[in-house]
Amino acid sequence: MRVVAAALFDAEGRVLLADRPAGKHMAGWWEFPGGKIAPGETDRDALVRELREELGIEARPDHEIARLQHDYPDRVVEIVLWRATILSGIPRGLDGQRIKWVDTYALAEQRLLEADRPFIAALQLLLSNGSNGSNASNANH
């Protein structure tokens, strides 16, 4: 299964996490928002669609940060994490999921999906290289 996920940052450089709602695989765990890529969809198109459907925002995928494969006992998931910019809207959980902004240095303390944990170091490196992570639409990434 191939999925895309977004690293969305607020003005303080915190990254957005969403919890897995009841009834979904790994319910109650936190993850970077995103979802499955539909047949014929590009990564970018899938991410734009998923963020619109799940969070009610319009976003622009800026660049790929990292990709990995994770083997769960019942499935193998390939995840591509993108840096994305919020163009309009305020994120809210449209699927009943909770959302929260988390400092990247506090990510290891979160009940983050095992598949998403390797992304922590990549996000910390991204922010330490001079980016404040801001999602302002006029920001240069």
C-alpha positions, 0 to 999 in steps of 0.5 A: 500500500502506498500513502502520502503524508504532509508535514504542515507547519504553523508560524512557530514551526510546529508540525500538525499531527492527526489521530487515527479515528475509531474504526480505522487501522491503528485507531488512537495513534497519531500520524502526519495527515494524508492517505492512500494514493488512488489508481492513476493519481500522482503523489501531489494530487493525492496529497491535495485531495487527502488534505482537502477531505480530511482537514478542509484545507487547500494545500500545495505540496512543496517537496518530498522530504523522505520516503520509507517502507514499514512492515506491519504484521498485516500489511506493508506500507510505503510512505512518502512524506511531503513538506506542504504549505497551507494556501487557505483554510484552517485545519480541522478534523473532518473525519472526527479525528483530533489534531494538534500542533507539536514542536518537532523536538517533542515528536518522540514523546507522542504516541506516533505511528511506528511507521512515522517515527523515522520521519522525526529526524528528517523534520528536525534536520529540515528545521535546523537548516534555517527554515522556521517551517512556516506555512505562510503562502508567501514563504519561499521554500 
